[in-house]
Amino acid sequence: MTRYLISFPSEALRLTSEEFPIVAAAARAVIAEAKVAGVYVFAGGIHEGVDPVLVAADGAVSSEIYPNSRLKGGFTLLELPTREDAVEWARKIALACRCPQELREFMYDPDS
């Protein structure tokens, strides 16, 4: 099985305060469906209120992160048999979140 990352940047989620709880419930329902299907690995959103830091090999911590780093928004990691299955799950998440989803495939790692 292959692991797929389904994600969207926070800017893509354009909701009113009334729509947000409806979309959140719909997204949680898709995640619950993925859990029941046995394909769920992880899901969550980046806490954009907490600044990222860069940690060096010597343990030094810096607020200077990689240039052009844009890691924010929501992420779902699923383990699926085919890319077509991944596209279908991305479609379900796009429908629930009301925004298109990016789909990326992880390279195979025999040790993970």
Buried (B, 14 or more C-beta within 10 A) or exposed (E): EBBBBBBBBBEBBEBEEEEEEEBEEBBEEBBEBBEEEEBBBEBEBBEEEEEBEEEEEEEEEEEEEEEEEEEBBBBBBBBBEEEEBBBEBBBBBBEBBBBEBBBEEEEEEEEE
